[in-house]
Amino acid sequence: MPREIGDVIIFPDRTDFQPNLTPIEVFREGSFGGTYWRPIRSSVISKDLEGQHLEFEDWWEGIDGQLLISEEYDKKVNRFRVSCGTSLEMWESKGWIRSQDPYGWMQWYCRFFGGRRSPDDDRQIRRWRAFAGPKGRFRIQLINKVIASETTHDDESISPVIRQSLQHWAYRLTLDDFEDFALNKWKSSMAD
């Protein structure tokens, strides 16, 4: 069924995970400087990897390869035209990458979205919730910046780096999410 970008995606078996961008939308909208699926040397599995995006080949129809497999990071292909994120090596050193998904969270999300369920689901969903979920630190930071600037939820001049980072985690701030948080914040301040 067609859906608008920003509409919550419901996974009946994991209602605690409600991103609002599909993997296709994350890439089509411009993410990771176009380098996510580039050839890599995975220290987690001690292998050179390339062509991993072909697992989802039917998803990429109409998406320019420079949004998927570029070897050089280009912030101009990102939706918000900013650089954000850290290196694969840093993610590996922090233990955030597991052998089943050597490219990281987005590879896990692509496979989860495609129907795979795995022992790593709980950890990955916890990470998503901490970053982009209803109480996620980046979602709340963005909302607080919007409130402080006295502007609208979709004013893209407010923290484009956080917006780009949230997009990498399959989330875009919606009016409903903004209003829910702002209302709860107002109620909380009135109770003090």
Sequence and secondary structure as in RCSB ss.txt:
>XXXX:A:sequence
MPREIGDVIIFPDRTDFQPNLTPIEVFREGSFGGTYWRPIRSSVISKDLEGQHLEFEDWWEGIDGQLLISEEYDK
KVNRFRVSCGTSLEMWESKGWIRSQDPYGWMQWYCRFFGGRRSPDDDRQIRRWRAFAGPKGRFRIQLINKVIASE
TTHDDESISPVIRQSLQHWAYRLTLDDFEDFALNKWKSSMAD
>XXXX:A:secstr
    TTS    TT TT   SS HHHHHHT  GGG TTS EEETTTTEEE  GGGGGGGGGTT  GGGTS SS  G
GGSTT       HHHHHHTT   TTSTT HHHHHHHHHTT   TTHHHHHHHHHHHHSTT HHHHHHHHHHHHHT
  TT TTS HHHHHHHHHTT    HHHHHHHHHHHHHHHHH 
